[in-house]
Amino acid sequence: MELERVHEYMNDLQRINFVYQPAKDDFTDKRLADYINNNHSHSKASLFFVRENSEGRYTYGRKKIFIKIENDQVIIRVGGGYKTID
């Protein structure tokens, strides 16, 4: 039921002009916000990240993920390595 509610929320976000607001003093979150807010190849709602209490830690859907900035790119931990957000 909770997952269905999240999907409904994501669909609602697709219909409105969603703008990701980064946390103050968090460089990683600011770069992620730039990517989400300026990326027109994906629906903004499909880029549904929730920032956790520490820099680089997010929830994406039901997964806990780690994000960092490397060579001015947003990098996400995948398995034992990292891949660009694209």
N, C-alpha and C positions, 0 to 999 in steps of 0.2 A: 504494500500500500504506500509506503514511504517512497519507494522507487518510482511508482506511478506519479506521485505528487511532484517529484523532482523533474520528471519528464514533462509534466504539464507546465511547470515553472519555466523550463528551458524553452518550450514552445511559445510561451508568453513573451519571453525575452527576445525571440526572433521577430516578434511583431512590433516591438518598441525600439527606440533608439538607445540601446544599452551602452553605457560608458563605464569601463572598468576604472575604479578609483584606487590608486595605489596607496599603500601605507606610507606615512611620512618617514623620512630617514631610512628607507629600505631601497637601496639601489636595484636589487634584483626585482623587487615588486614593481618599481617604476619602469624597468625595461620590459617586463611582462605586460604591463598596462599599455605601453607604446605598441607592442606587437599586437595585442588583442584589439586595441582601438583603431589601429591603422591597417589591419590585415583585411583585405576585401575578398580574398579567395576563399575564406571560410565564413560561415555564419558565426557571429559573435557568441551566440548561445552555445555553439559547439565547443567553444573555448572557455568552458565553465570551470574556472579555478577558484578555490577557496583557500585563502592564506591562513596558515596555522600560526602559532605564537612566535615562531622563530624564523629568521631569514632563510629563504630557500625551501621551506617546508609547506606543502600544499596538499589539498585533497582535490582530486579530479574525478568526478563521479563518485565512486566508492573506493577508489585507490588512493593510497598515500604516496606522494611522489616528492622528489627533491629536484629543485631547479637551481642552476647557477648560470653566471654570465662568463663566457670565455670567448676571447677575440671579438668582443662586442656582439656576440650572438647568444640567444637564449638556448641553454642546453638542459635537457632533461635526463635524469638517470634512468637507464633502461637495462635491466639485468645487471651484468657486471661492468657495464660501460655507460657512455653518454651518447645521446643523439641530439641534433638540433631540433627545435620545436617544429620546424617545417616538416 
